[in-house]
Amino acid sequence: MTATLHTVTVTIHYFAAVRERLGRDTERLELPATTDDRAVLAIIAARHPALAPLLPPCRVAVDHIFVRGPVALQTDAEVAVIPPVSGG
Amino acid sequence: MRRVGIHAGPLPASFLSSAELIAPQWGAINSFIGVVRQHAHGRAVTDLTYECYVAMAEKILTALVDDIAAEMDPDLGAIVIHGYGAMRPGDVSVAIHVASAHRDAAFRASRALIERLKQDAPVWKHERYADGSSAWSPGS
């Protein structure tokens, strides 16, 4: 039996050291509609191997809210890779 | 009275004042002002840039204020402003003002706001040093 994976196209936003290494601040990417934060980072690492060492300490935000664990993505969701922050 | 904001550039002197929070229901006002330091990690800082995910930062700061008010004082007054962009040592980068009926909650809320802002605000500091090198700050 063939399993179908429901995917959605989202915009990934990159910041700080990750943005700098990648050389761009956004990209459109197809992600599974049902996923989790670690899986999103793994997909990005596979697509951009140069980013792989920088991603483990990163968090993921979807539509401006931190995600830890499972998340359901909508088409055109705003996904952000959040490296360790240093504000304040 | 609660207001949060993200400001392009160093905060001007007007942001240093908590005068807006002077009101008879609040017996105590407490402020935290963050200033760009001239040394970091043992090196002299010449200048820095704060990168900011502005849309998310506004939501995070709003949530921080709401959470801390719920924990410490539902009637808390608060102003939280974070600057972003290019700054130099001596520039003001953050202003936090809180007001509460009594001083205990005012002290605690002001402290909690800066501590949680440093954990969760989507802001990143890129420092440039006197020896020509530069680095993204690891945060605190």
Backbone of each chain as ProteinMPNN parsed JSONL, in Angstrom:
{"seq_chain_A": "MTATLHTVTVTIHYFAAVRERLGRDTERLELPATTDDRAVLAIIAARHPALAPLLPPCRVAVDHIFVRGPVALQTDAEVAVIPPVSGG", "coords_chain_A": {"N_chain_A": [[0.867, -1.195, 0.0], [0.556, 2.196, -0.841], [1.81, 4.895, 0.91], [0.743, 8.209, 1.387], [2.258, 11.351, 1.695], [1.344, 14.259, 3.16], [2.229, 17.395, 2.214], [3.256, 20.824, 2.72], [3.916, 24.098, 1.421], [6.098, 26.36, 2.783], [7.495, 29.398, 4.186], [10.75, 29.746, 5.173], [12.513, 31.487, 7.641], [15.657, 32.83, 8.239], [18.206, 33.622, 10.65], [20.868, 35.61, 12.091], [23.847, 33.834, 12.902], [23.225, 31.582, 11.405], [21.836, 32.596, 9.187], [23.907, 34.08, 8.125], [25.808, 32.099, 7.425], [24.396, 30.641, 5.554], [23.838, 32.556, 3.666], [21.522, 33.742, 2.89], [18.311, 35.134, 3.781], [15.745, 34.141, 3.703], [13.807, 31.337, 2.531], [11.724, 29.389, 0.336], [10.153, 26.386, 1.141], [9.287, 22.932, 1.009], [7.518, 21.204, 3.371], [6.592, 18.5, 5.612], [3.12, 18.396, 6.439], [2.357, 17.583, 8.934], [4.477, 17.543, 11.543], [7.514, 17.997, 13.502], [9.562, 20.106, 15.629], [12.274, 19.282, 15.692], [12.413, 17.633, 13.476], [11.979, 19.448, 11.416], [14.338, 20.962, 11.555], [16.131, 18.945, 10.914], [15.449, 18.399, 8.272], [16.186, 20.813, 7.085], [18.923, 20.747, 7.609], [19.685, 18.592, 6.06], [19.188, 19.584, 3.545], [20.85, 21.775, 3.459], [23.845, 21.187, 4.075], [26.02, 22.657, 5.117], [24.929, 24.094, 7.141], [24.415, 22.302, 9.118], [26.085, 21.889, 11.517], [25.348, 24.124, 12.997], [22.713, 23.95, 13.695], [21.69, 22.209, 15.838], [21.517, 23.583, 18.459], [19.446, 25.33, 17.91], [16.156, 26.836, 18.089], [12.771, 26.45, 16.911], [10.332, 28.483, 15.393], [6.921, 28.957, 14.638], [4.833, 30.961, 12.836], [5.455, 33.051, 14.61], [5.511, 31.904, 17.113], [7.13, 29.953, 19.509], [7.925, 26.579, 18.905], [7.867, 23.461, 20.397], [8.294, 20.241, 19.93], [5.541, 18.398, 18.499], [3.947, 19.776, 15.559], [1.454, 21.253, 13.496], [1.524, 22.239, 10.229], [0.46, 24.952, 8.214], [-0.267, 25.916, 4.799], [1.946, 28.35, 3.518], [2.827, 29.08, 6.03], [4.796, 30.89, 8.41], [7.849, 30.039, 9.114], [10.519, 29.931, 11.378], [13.982, 29.692, 11.963], [15.544, 29.758, 14.963], [18.392, 30.762, 16.262], [20.539, 30.433, 19.229], [19.658, 33.038, 21.39], [20.627, 36.467, 21.993], [19.786, 38.882, 23.115], [18.803, 41.792, 25.053]], "CA_chain_A": [[0.0, 0.0, 0.0], [1.371, 3.406, -0.938], [1.439, 5.954, 1.861], [0.937, 9.56, 0.831], [2.685, 12.336, 2.673], [0.776, 15.582, 2.902], [3.22, 18.442, 2.445], [2.844, 22.208, 2.484], [5.011, 25.005, 1.125], [6.197, 27.41, 3.795], [8.676, 30.258, 4.085], [11.671, 29.63, 6.31], [13.277, 32.696, 7.915], [16.931, 32.54, 8.9], [18.741, 34.769, 11.384], [22.157, 35.605, 12.792], [24.935, 33.026, 12.354], [22.66, 30.663, 10.402], [21.596, 33.427, 8.001], [25.218, 34.463, 7.601], [26.459, 30.963, 6.774], [23.605, 30.239, 4.394], [23.928, 33.611, 2.66], [20.194, 34.254, 2.539], [17.493, 35.243, 5.003], [14.501, 33.366, 3.592], [13.613, 30.466, 1.369], [10.48, 28.626, 0.306], [10.502, 24.982, 1.328], [8.161, 22.029, 1.211], [7.663, 20.442, 4.619], [5.403, 17.707, 5.957], [2.104, 19.186, 7.132], [2.422, 17.15, 10.337], [5.902, 17.364, 11.776], [7.93, 18.546, 14.795], [10.648, 21.083, 15.463], [13.54, 18.608, 15.387], [12.337, 17.144, 12.098], [12.162, 20.614, 10.534], [15.771, 21.271, 11.527], [16.809, 17.853, 10.204], [15.2, 18.604, 6.839], [17.022, 21.94, 6.674], [20.317, 20.283, 7.648], [19.906, 17.712, 4.91], [19.154, 20.418, 2.352], [21.997, 22.691, 3.539], [24.8, 20.53, 4.992], [26.892, 23.622, 5.8], [24.228, 24.588, 8.336], [24.17, 21.215, 10.077], [26.678, 22.071, 12.857], [24.766, 25.263, 13.71], [21.282, 23.789, 13.964], [21.219, 21.547, 17.076], [21.044, 24.443, 19.545], [18.411, 26.262, 17.469], [14.738, 26.568, 18.275], [11.936, 26.691, 15.735], [9.093, 29.211, 15.637], [5.943, 28.931, 13.544], [3.943, 32.12, 12.983], [5.928, 33.861, 15.744], [5.367, 31.192, 18.379], [8.08, 28.852, 19.644], [7.371, 25.232, 18.828], [8.703, 22.38, 20.954], [7.522, 19.026, 19.743], [4.724, 18.287, 17.295], [3.302, 20.971, 15.03], [0.734, 21.114, 12.233], [1.862, 23.396, 9.405], [-0.464, 25.381, 7.159], [0.371, 26.519, 3.627], [2.458, 29.71, 3.714], [3.222, 29.362, 7.414], [6.078, 31.57, 8.57], [8.686, 29.191, 9.979], [11.784, 30.603, 11.631], [15.041, 29.002, 12.708], [15.937, 30.722, 15.99], [19.63, 30.392, 16.952], [20.594, 30.939, 20.612], [19.446, 34.478, 21.345], [21.557, 37.275, 22.804], [19.233, 40.208, 23.299], [18.834, 42.284, 26.415]], "C_chain_A": [[0.894, 1.232, 0.0], [0.869, 4.424, 0.083], [1.658, 7.301, 1.189], [1.29, 10.507, 1.961], [2.113, 13.687, 2.272], [1.84, 16.625, 3.225], [2.619, 19.807, 2.162], [4.086, 23.023, 2.16], [4.953, 26.155, 2.115], [7.394, 28.291, 3.484], [9.489, 30.096, 5.353], [12.422, 30.957, 6.434], [14.511, 32.326, 8.714], [17.483, 33.804, 9.541], [20.168, 34.519, 11.841], [23.156, 34.668, 12.096], [24.446, 32.064, 11.27], [22.42, 31.408, 9.093], [22.927, 33.758, 7.307], [25.864, 33.306, 6.85], [25.705, 30.552, 5.511], [23.7, 31.273, 3.274], [22.573, 34.1, 2.161], [19.342, 34.289, 3.794], [16.141, 34.545, 4.899], [14.616, 32.359, 2.454], [12.273, 29.761, 1.488], [10.856, 27.146, 0.327], [9.236, 24.173, 1.485], [8.44, 21.188, 2.447], [6.432, 19.567, 4.838], [4.408, 18.568, 6.729], [2.065, 18.835, 8.617], [3.876, 16.81, 10.627], [6.239, 17.799, 13.199], [9.191, 19.384, 14.588], [11.965, 20.417, 15.084], [13.557, 18.111, 13.944], [12.53, 18.289, 11.105], [13.65, 20.95, 10.429], [16.544, 20.189, 10.77], [16.631, 17.994, 8.693], [16.071, 19.739, 6.316], [18.494, 21.535, 6.642], [20.636, 19.41, 6.444], [19.98, 18.536, 3.622], [20.381, 21.339, 2.279], [23.013, 22.115, 4.517], [25.712, 21.508, 5.715], [26.244, 24.156, 7.072], [24.173, 23.544, 9.448], [24.806, 21.434, 11.447], [26.012, 23.176, 13.675], [23.355, 24.985, 14.215], [20.892, 23.139, 15.292], [20.798, 22.483, 18.208], [19.909, 25.399, 19.167], [17.031, 25.828, 17.909], [14.023, 26.856, 16.968], [10.713, 27.479, 16.179], [8.208, 29.073, 14.407], [4.948, 30.055, 13.8], [4.179, 32.844, 14.316], [5.76, 33.197, 17.107], [6.379, 30.048, 18.41], [7.332, 27.523, 19.606], [8.358, 24.27, 19.46], [7.883, 21.109, 20.824], [6.664, 19.126, 18.491], [4.091, 19.619, 16.871], [2.594, 20.625, 13.715], [0.978, 22.386, 11.43], [0.779, 23.667, 8.372], [0.338, 25.896, 5.971], [0.74, 27.963, 3.944], [2.695, 30.076, 5.171], [4.581, 30.064, 7.411], [6.875, 30.78, 9.6], [10.015, 29.907, 10.174], [12.729, 29.682, 12.377], [15.631, 30.032, 13.662], [17.221, 30.234, 16.658], [19.603, 30.909, 18.391], [20.577, 32.468, 20.615], [20.421, 35.203, 22.274], [21.075, 38.717, 22.89], [19.355, 40.625, 24.748], [20.181, 42.869, 26.755]], "O_chain_A": [[1.869, 1.304, 0.748], [-0.312, 4.768, 0.122], [2.656, 7.499, 0.496], [0.698, 10.467, 3.039], [2.372, 14.188, 1.177], [2.297, 16.728, 4.363], [1.613, 19.932, 1.464], [5.188, 22.673, 2.583], [3.933, 26.825, 2.273], [8.209, 27.966, 2.62], [8.987, 30.282, 6.462], [12.912, 31.487, 5.437], [14.44, 31.617, 9.718], [17.265, 34.912, 9.05], [20.614, 33.378, 11.962], [23.3, 34.696, 10.874], [25.177, 31.769, 10.325], [22.759, 30.913, 8.018], [23.041, 33.718, 6.082], [26.408, 33.499, 5.763], [26.316, 30.159, 4.517], [23.65, 30.93, 2.093], [22.484, 34.784, 1.141], [19.609, 33.569, 4.756], [15.459, 34.375, 5.91], [15.423, 32.52, 1.539], [11.752, 29.561, 2.586], [11.766, 26.715, -0.381], [8.237, 24.652, 2.022], [9.482, 20.541, 2.547], [5.357, 19.857, 4.313], [4.801, 19.375, 7.572], [1.775, 19.689, 9.455], [4.439, 15.895, 10.025], [5.336, 17.955, 14.021], [9.8, 19.37, 13.518], [12.698, 20.935, 14.241], [14.588, 18.161, 13.274], [13.174, 18.113, 10.07], [14.158, 21.193, 9.335], [17.506, 20.492, 10.064], [17.56, 17.737, 7.927], [16.632, 19.639, 5.225], [19.229, 21.938, 5.74], [21.728, 19.485, 5.881], [20.751, 18.214, 2.718], [20.883, 21.643, 1.197], [23.04, 22.519, 5.679], [26.144, 21.22, 6.831], [26.938, 24.618, 7.978], [23.909, 23.883, 10.601], [24.148, 21.195, 12.46], [26.095, 23.173, 14.903], [22.854, 25.71, 15.074], [19.845, 23.485, 15.838], [19.799, 22.204, 18.87], [19.459, 26.187, 19.999], [16.754, 24.641, 18.082], [14.594, 27.43, 16.041], [10.124, 27.184, 17.218], [8.693, 29.074, 13.275], [4.302, 30.1, 14.847], [3.243, 33.194, 15.035], [5.856, 33.861, 18.139], [6.478, 29.269, 17.462], [6.26, 27.37, 20.192], [9.538, 24.257, 19.11], [6.891, 20.926, 21.529], [7.002, 19.837, 17.544], [3.752, 20.462, 17.701], [3.079, 19.81, 12.929], [0.675, 23.485, 11.894], [0.252, 22.75, 7.741], [1.501, 26.271, 6.123], [-0.036, 28.701, 4.551], [2.757, 31.258, 5.511], [5.404, 29.853, 6.52], [6.607, 30.847, 10.799], [10.576, 30.437, 9.214], [12.329, 28.98, 13.305], [16.158, 31.057, 13.228], [17.157, 29.375, 17.537], [18.751, 31.726, 18.741], [21.377, 33.11, 19.934], [20.962, 34.618, 23.212], [21.86, 39.655, 22.755], [19.932, 39.912, 25.569], [20.386, 43.336, 27.875]]}, "seq_chain_B": "MRRVGIHAGPLPASFLSSAELIAPQWGAINSFIGVVRQHAHGRAVTDLTYECYVAMAEKILTALVDDIAAEMDPDLGAIVIHGYGAMRPGDVSVAIHVASAHRDAAFRASRALIERLKQDAPVWKHERYADGSSAWSPGS", "coords_chain_B": {"N_chain_B": [[-1.604, 50.242, 32.334], [0.282, 49.201, 29.819], [2.966, 48.737, 27.713], [4.837, 47.625, 24.952], [7.719, 47.621, 22.836], [9.704, 47.707, 19.83], [12.562, 49.275, 18.828], [14.156, 51.075, 16.279], [17.51, 51.452, 16.333], [19.715, 52.999, 18.828], [18.245, 53.602, 22.051], [16.556, 56.629, 22.579], [16.919, 59.387, 24.92], [14.428, 59.936, 26.03], [13.237, 57.48, 26.428], [14.272, 56.578, 28.742], [12.847, 57.386, 30.863], [10.502, 56.745, 33.439], [8.275, 58.149, 33.889], [5.736, 58.085, 32.779], [4.459, 56.098, 34.168], [3.829, 57.059, 36.611], [1.42, 57.175, 38.945], [-1.472, 57.219, 41.061], [-2.34, 54.681, 41.893], [-0.172, 53.044, 41.966], [2.392, 52.415, 44.068], [5.04, 51.961, 43.747], [7.738, 52.179, 41.508], [9.951, 50.595, 39.28], [12.965, 50.33, 37.482], [14.885, 48.944, 34.763], [17.731, 49.52, 32.899], [19.415, 48.763, 29.992], [22.687, 48.933, 28.854], [25.029, 49.287, 26.22], [28.011, 47.606, 26.56], [31.517, 48.3, 26.947], [33.327, 46.271, 26.963], [33.518, 42.812, 26.23], [33.564, 39.374, 26.84], [36.273, 39.501, 27.478], [37.336, 41.151, 25.542], [37.819, 44.312, 23.835], [35.067, 46.13, 22.784], [34.183, 47.606, 19.775], [31.963, 48.314, 18.248], [28.559, 47.251, 17.702], [25.931, 45.158, 16.34], [22.529, 44.7, 16.699], [20.528, 42.162, 15.649], [17.165, 41.585, 14.768], [14.139, 39.803, 14.965], [11.571, 41.224, 14.188], [8.663, 41.142, 14.152], [8.08, 38.856, 15.632], [9.385, 39.47, 17.995], [7.915, 41.544, 19.134], [5.574, 40.194, 19.838], [6.594, 38.319, 21.644], [7.587, 39.965, 23.711], [5.196, 41.141, 24.585], [3.87, 38.847, 25.53], [5.619, 38.13, 27.587], [5.304, 40.254, 29.415], [2.564, 39.965, 30.024], [2.55, 37.384, 31.159], [4.214, 37.714, 33.414], [2.822, 39.648, 34.81], [0.513, 38.185, 35.412], [1.625, 36.318, 37.133], [2.749, 37.859, 39.209], [1.468, 40.349, 39.712], [-1.586, 41.304, 38.857], [-2.356, 43.882, 38.268], [-0.182, 45.156, 37.286], [1.831, 47.741, 35.93], [3.655, 48.364, 32.935], [6.455, 49.046, 30.843], [8.282, 48.093, 28.108], [11.013, 48.249, 26.086], [12.985, 47.395, 23.33], [15.94, 48.038, 21.627], [17.238, 47.881, 18.226], [19.617, 47.142, 15.573], [22.454, 49.135, 14.529], [24.806, 49.868, 17.069], [26.79, 51.527, 19.628], [29.314, 51.221, 22.241], [28.047, 52.422, 25.289], [25.631, 53.231, 24.293], [22.071, 53.057, 24.813], [20.349, 50.08, 25.013], [18.16, 48.633, 25.937], [15.12, 49.253, 27.663], [13.322, 48.939, 30.584], [10.492, 49.42, 32.445], [8.589, 49.144, 35.354], [5.545, 49.144, 37.278], [3.942, 48.919, 40.391], [1.641, 48.28, 43.092], [3.054, 47.842, 45.422], [6.501, 47.633, 46.56], [7.768, 45.113, 46.463], [6.714, 43.437, 44.399], [7.307, 45.111, 42.271], [10.149, 45.22, 42.169], [10.656, 42.465, 41.735], [9.288, 41.949, 39.345], [10.548, 43.596, 37.477], [13.124, 42.483, 37.46], [12.487, 39.867, 36.602], [11.507, 40.384, 34.038], [13.767, 41.288, 32.509], [15.38, 39.012, 32.728], [13.866, 36.979, 31.493], [13.439, 38.099, 29.001], [16.02, 38.012, 28.026], [16.245, 35.314, 27.634], [14.318, 34.598, 25.741], [13.643, 36.595, 23.806], [13.676, 37.207, 20.332], [16.362, 38.232, 19.398], [19.607, 39.069, 18.327], [23.0, 39.563, 19.038], [25.662, 40.975, 17.377], [28.964, 41.379, 17.709], [31.7, 43.639, 17.229], [35.209, 43.797, 17.527], [38.11, 45.452, 18.989], [40.438, 44.319, 17.987], [39.849, 43.714, 15.428], [38.417, 41.431, 14.945], [35.218, 39.667, 14.969], [32.078, 38.563, 16.35], [29.178, 36.499, 16.888], [27.318, 36.93, 19.748], [27.175, 34.547, 22.399], [25.087, 34.754, 24.111], [23.329, 34.865, 27.321]], "CA_chain_B": [[-0.781, 50.81, 31.267], [1.357, 48.287, 29.416], [3.405, 49.004, 26.352], [6.106, 47.044, 24.535], [8.094, 48.139, 21.53], [11.012, 47.459, 19.242], [12.967, 50.59, 18.332], [15.321, 51.026, 15.38], [18.601, 52.286, 16.811], [19.845, 53.16, 20.278], [17.062, 54.249, 22.614], [16.787, 58.027, 22.95], [16.818, 59.68, 26.351], [13.032, 59.925, 26.479], [12.853, 56.122, 26.809], [14.838, 56.274, 30.052], [11.964, 57.883, 31.91], [9.337, 55.965, 33.842], [7.279, 59.13, 34.339], [4.383, 57.688, 32.343], [3.887, 55.132, 35.119], [3.52, 57.699, 37.892], [-0.045, 57.161, 39.08], [-1.727, 56.998, 42.487], [-2.573, 53.274, 42.261], [1.113, 52.359, 42.035], [3.275, 53.026, 45.048], [6.444, 51.653, 43.467], [8.19, 52.062, 40.117], [11.315, 50.083, 39.216], [13.45, 50.343, 36.105], [16.141, 48.351, 34.344], [18.222, 50.09, 31.648], [20.539, 48.008, 29.447], [23.623, 49.8, 28.141], [26.053, 48.538, 25.491], [29.239, 47.618, 27.341], [32.71, 48.488, 26.133], [34.095, 45.033, 26.952], [32.742, 41.577, 26.251], [34.383, 38.165, 26.703], [37.681, 39.874, 27.59], [37.805, 41.959, 24.406], [37.247, 45.651, 23.713], [34.033, 46.197, 21.751], [34.163, 48.897, 19.081], [30.563, 48.567, 17.926], [27.817, 46.003, 17.543], [24.637, 45.228, 15.671], [21.475, 43.808, 17.17], [19.58, 41.706, 14.634], [15.903, 41.357, 15.478], [12.957, 39.276, 14.254], [10.733, 42.255, 14.802], [7.256, 40.755, 14.367], [8.006, 37.902, 16.735], [9.861, 40.108, 19.227], [6.803, 42.281, 19.749], [4.666, 39.216, 20.462], [7.266, 37.727, 22.795], [7.614, 40.947, 24.799], [3.826, 41.234, 25.097], [3.595, 37.643, 26.313], [6.415, 38.188, 28.822], [4.658, 41.179, 30.345], [1.31, 39.357, 30.474], [2.855, 36.247, 32.038], [4.753, 38.194, 34.68], [1.712, 40.284, 35.521], [-0.344, 37.116, 35.943], [2.331, 35.667, 38.244], [3.196, 38.721, 40.302], [0.55, 41.443, 40.021], [-2.471, 41.506, 37.701], [-2.501, 45.313, 37.986], [1.145, 45.663, 36.961], [2.094, 48.611, 34.791], [4.959, 47.999, 32.395], [6.935, 49.529, 29.542], [9.477, 47.332, 27.725], [11.45, 48.653, 24.749], [14.289, 46.86, 22.933], [16.481, 48.644, 20.411], [17.954, 46.982, 17.323], [20.428, 47.835, 14.58], [23.835, 49.471, 14.891], [24.984, 50.576, 18.343], [28.155, 51.642, 20.12], [29.387, 51.222, 23.705], [27.428, 53.594, 25.889], [24.247, 53.387, 23.823], [21.051, 52.338, 25.571], [19.766, 49.058, 24.151], [16.906, 48.106, 26.496], [14.526, 49.979, 28.782], [12.2, 48.234, 31.224], [9.926, 50.136, 33.595], [7.386, 48.486, 35.881], [4.896, 49.826, 38.387], [3.079, 48.042, 41.169], [1.194, 48.946, 44.321], [4.103, 47.72, 46.45], [7.837, 47.519, 45.961], [8.238, 43.742, 46.266], [6.361, 42.991, 43.051], [8.001, 45.963, 41.297], [11.525, 44.714, 42.05], [10.663, 41.113, 41.165], [8.818, 41.986, 37.952], [11.6, 44.214, 36.679], [14.16, 41.455, 37.315], [11.975, 38.764, 35.791], [11.367, 40.814, 32.649], [15.043, 41.252, 31.803], [15.887, 37.635, 32.665], [13.118, 36.203, 30.496], [13.72, 38.709, 27.706], [17.319, 37.502, 27.577], [16.089, 33.908, 27.236], [13.335, 34.318, 24.69], [13.436, 37.602, 22.751], [14.424, 36.854, 19.128], [17.326, 39.309, 19.151], [20.958, 38.514, 18.301], [24.007, 40.611, 19.119], [26.891, 40.705, 16.636], [29.933, 42.332, 18.236], [32.974, 43.832, 16.546], [36.205, 44.049, 18.567], [39.221, 46.342, 18.64], [41.466, 43.591, 17.242], [39.374, 43.47, 14.067], [37.565, 40.251, 14.859], [33.809, 39.871, 15.297], [31.438, 37.309, 16.74], [27.835, 36.482, 17.427], [27.361, 36.667, 21.184], [26.486, 33.31, 22.759], [23.955, 35.008, 24.995], [23.636, 34.632, 28.738]], "C_chain_B": [[0.332, 49.814, 30.973], [1.705, 48.586, 27.972], [4.715, 48.295, 26.097], [6.428, 47.603, 23.172], [9.473, 47.691, 21.123], [11.385, 48.752, 18.535], [14.191, 50.455, 17.442], [16.37, 51.986, 15.9], [18.677, 52.338, 18.326], [18.618, 53.893, 20.822], [17.392, 55.691, 22.988], [16.473, 58.256, 24.426], [15.388, 59.613, 26.867], [12.597, 58.537, 26.947], [13.376, 55.755, 28.204], [13.881, 56.633, 31.176], [10.81, 56.938, 32.161], [8.178, 56.877, 34.224], [5.854, 58.768, 33.926], [3.689, 56.77, 33.34], [3.584, 55.758, 36.478], [2.007, 57.84, 37.987], [-0.362, 56.75, 40.515], [-2.001, 55.545, 42.861], [-1.267, 52.497, 42.434], [2.047, 53.078, 42.981], [4.742, 52.834, 44.735], [6.675, 51.548, 41.966], [9.624, 51.571, 40.148], [11.744, 49.966, 37.762], [14.729, 49.554, 35.934], [16.501, 49.005, 33.011], [19.418, 49.28, 31.202], [21.393, 48.926, 28.593], [24.662, 48.938, 27.435], [27.395, 48.721, 26.194], [30.449, 47.714, 26.431], [33.602, 47.251, 26.079], [33.15, 43.848, 26.958], [33.688, 40.415, 26.026], [35.87, 38.517, 26.663], [38.213, 40.724, 26.456], [37.116, 43.309, 24.375], [36.301, 45.677, 22.522], [34.079, 47.574, 21.092], [32.73, 49.293, 18.7], [29.854, 47.223, 17.79], [26.531, 46.245, 16.76], [23.695, 44.24, 16.337], [20.58, 43.469, 15.978], [18.304, 41.31, 15.358], [14.844, 40.815, 14.524], [11.791, 40.074, 14.817], [9.316, 41.767, 15.108], [7.13, 39.788, 15.54], [8.418, 38.56, 18.05], [8.73, 40.864, 19.918], [5.851, 41.323, 20.465], [5.293, 38.612, 21.71], [7.258, 38.705, 23.969], [6.223, 41.119, 25.402], [3.503, 40.04, 25.983], [4.372, 37.653, 27.627], [5.74, 39.084, 29.857], [3.37, 40.559, 30.898], [1.562, 38.221, 31.459], [3.32, 36.733, 33.414], [3.682, 38.918, 35.487], [0.817, 39.222, 36.151], [0.301, 36.462, 37.156], [2.494, 36.579, 39.453], [2.193, 39.804, 40.693], [-0.321, 41.693, 38.803], [-2.651, 42.979, 37.328], [-1.178, 45.969, 37.615], [1.109, 46.641, 35.796], [3.472, 48.273, 34.249], [5.209, 48.656, 31.051], [8.216, 48.76, 29.26], [9.824, 47.698, 26.29], [12.82, 48.051, 24.483], [14.727, 47.552, 21.642], [17.108, 47.588, 19.515], [18.697, 47.803, 16.287], [21.802, 48.162, 15.143], [23.875, 50.252, 16.199], [26.463, 50.619, 18.706], [28.151, 51.524, 21.642], [28.858, 52.532, 24.267], [26.03, 53.865, 25.389], [23.315, 52.578, 24.712], [20.344, 51.361, 24.639], [18.407, 48.565, 24.639], [16.427, 49.031, 27.605], [13.312, 49.205, 29.279], [11.757, 49.068, 32.409], [8.694, 49.372, 34.046], [6.84, 49.281, 37.048], [3.932, 48.868, 39.063], [2.66, 48.781, 42.431], [2.311, 48.956, 45.368], [5.435, 47.338, 45.825], [8.264, 46.075, 45.691], [7.955, 43.277, 44.84], [7.09, 43.822, 41.993], [9.434, 45.485, 41.089], [11.533, 43.375, 41.323], [10.272, 41.129, 39.697], [9.887, 42.562, 37.033], [12.716, 43.209, 36.419], [13.704, 40.347, 36.376], [11.886, 39.167, 34.32], [12.7, 40.773, 31.924], [15.562, 39.819, 31.697], [15.169, 36.847, 31.571], [13.295, 36.773, 29.101], [15.03, 38.162, 27.143], [17.241, 36.037, 27.149], [15.297, 33.75, 25.949], [13.161, 35.374, 23.602], [14.269, 37.236, 21.534], [15.296, 38.027, 18.66], [18.711, 38.692, 19.24], [21.971, 39.634, 18.184], [25.247, 40.168, 18.351], [27.886, 41.79, 17.022], [31.153, 42.429, 17.343], [33.979, 44.342, 17.572], [37.362, 44.88, 18.028], [40.303, 45.629, 17.837], [41.022, 43.228, 15.831], [38.47, 42.269, 13.919], [36.118, 40.601, 15.191], [33.205, 38.525, 15.638], [29.991, 37.539, 17.121], [27.936, 36.12, 18.894], [26.629, 35.378, 21.493], [25.269, 33.531, 23.629], [24.304, 34.659, 26.426], [22.731, 33.573, 29.338]], "O_chain_B": [[1.224, 49.614, 31.797], [0.826, 48.674, 27.115], [5.62, 48.35, 26.93], [5.534, 48.012, 22.431], [10.305, 47.339, 21.96], [10.608, 49.268, 17.732], [15.159, 49.791, 17.813], [16.155, 53.198, 15.912], [17.819, 51.795, 19.022], [18.024, 54.714, 20.123], [18.402, 55.944, 23.645], [15.845, 57.425, 25.083], [15.165, 59.267, 28.027], [11.691, 58.42, 27.772], [12.972, 54.743, 28.776], [14.086, 56.227, 32.32], [10.214, 56.397, 31.229], [7.203, 56.421, 34.82], [4.891, 59.093, 34.621], [2.462, 56.679, 33.351], [3.133, 55.069, 37.393], [1.393, 58.551, 37.192], [0.407, 56.005, 41.124], [-1.906, 55.197, 44.038], [-1.27, 51.401, 42.995], [2.447, 54.215, 42.729], [5.601, 53.452, 45.362], [5.906, 50.908, 41.249], [10.431, 52.058, 40.94], [10.961, 49.547, 36.91], [15.56, 49.495, 36.84], [15.678, 49.044, 32.096], [20.364, 49.123, 31.974], [20.883, 49.618, 27.712], [25.128, 47.951, 28.004], [27.855, 49.844, 26.397], [30.414, 47.267, 25.284], [34.519, 47.175, 25.262], [32.107, 43.875, 27.612], [34.524, 40.459, 25.124], [36.636, 37.914, 25.911], [39.412, 40.996, 26.4], [35.979, 43.448, 24.824], [36.667, 45.303, 21.408], [34.02, 48.594, 21.779], [32.342, 50.456, 18.816], [30.501, 46.176, 17.768], [26.109, 47.382, 16.553], [24.038, 43.071, 16.515], [19.961, 44.346, 15.375], [18.364, 40.753, 16.454], [14.68, 41.315, 13.412], [11.125, 39.67, 15.77], [8.826, 41.965, 16.219], [6.2, 39.884, 16.341], [7.863, 38.243, 19.102], [8.606, 40.826, 21.142], [5.38, 41.611, 21.565], [4.614, 38.413, 22.717], [6.955, 38.316, 25.097], [6.094, 41.231, 26.621], [2.931, 40.198, 27.061], [3.851, 37.236, 28.661], [5.621, 38.719, 31.027], [3.117, 40.62, 32.101], [0.873, 38.106, 32.472], [2.877, 36.226, 34.445], [3.645, 38.808, 36.713], [0.41, 39.358, 37.305], [-0.391, 36.09, 38.104], [2.388, 36.127, 40.593], [2.076, 40.143, 41.871], [0.156, 42.242, 37.81], [-3.052, 43.292, 36.207], [-1.064, 47.194, 37.627], [0.436, 46.398, 34.794], [4.369, 47.93, 35.018], [4.302, 48.805, 30.232], [9.138, 48.768, 30.076], [9.024, 47.483, 25.38], [13.722, 48.176, 25.311], [13.96, 47.634, 20.682], [17.473, 46.512, 19.99], [18.451, 48.999, 16.131], [22.255, 47.548, 16.108], [23.088, 51.174, 16.412], [27.277, 49.864, 18.174], [27.109, 51.704, 22.272], [29.187, 53.612, 23.776], [25.302, 54.651, 25.996], [23.701, 51.56, 25.286], [19.806, 51.757, 23.605], [17.586, 48.125, 23.833], [17.227, 49.534, 28.394], [12.408, 48.864, 28.516], [12.563, 49.388, 33.283], [7.854, 48.995, 33.229], [7.574, 50.002, 37.724], [3.21, 48.114, 38.412], [3.261, 49.792, 42.794], [2.495, 49.931, 46.096], [5.495, 46.798, 44.721], [9.051, 45.836, 44.775], [8.849, 42.781, 44.154], [7.452, 43.301, 40.938], [9.884, 45.36, 39.95], [12.323, 43.17, 40.401], [10.855, 40.405, 38.89], [10.098, 42.059, 35.93], [13.201, 43.092, 35.293], [14.435, 39.939, 35.474], [12.169, 38.35, 33.445], [12.76, 40.26, 30.806], [16.13, 39.45, 30.669], [15.809, 36.125, 30.807], [13.304, 36.027, 28.121], [15.14, 37.883, 25.949], [18.085, 35.572, 26.383], [15.582, 32.857, 25.151], [12.579, 35.073, 22.56], [15.464, 36.975, 21.675], [14.999, 38.702, 17.674], [18.971, 37.879, 20.127], [21.837, 40.533, 17.354], [25.817, 39.115, 18.635], [27.693, 42.965, 16.71], [31.594, 41.434, 16.768], [33.659, 45.207, 18.387], [37.572, 45.002, 16.822], [41.021, 46.277, 17.076], [41.73, 42.518, 15.117], [37.824, 42.099, 12.885], [35.831, 41.709, 15.642], [33.738, 37.478, 15.27], [29.615, 38.606, 17.605], [28.563, 35.124, 19.252], [25.571, 35.122, 20.919], [24.497, 32.601, 23.865], [25.414, 34.217, 26.722], [22.855, 33.254, 30.521]]}, "name": "protein", "num_of_chains": 2, "seq": "MTATLHTVTVTIHYFAAVRERLGRDTERLELPATTDDRAVLAIIAARHPALAPLLPPCRVAVDHIFVRGPVALQTDAEVAVIPPVSGGMRRVGIHAGPLPASFLSSAELIAPQWGAINSFIGVVRQHAHGRAVTDLTYECYVAMAEKILTALVDDIAAEMDPDLGAIVIHGYGAMRPGDVSVAIHVASAHRDAAFRASRALIERLKQDAPVWKHERYADGSSAWSPGS"}
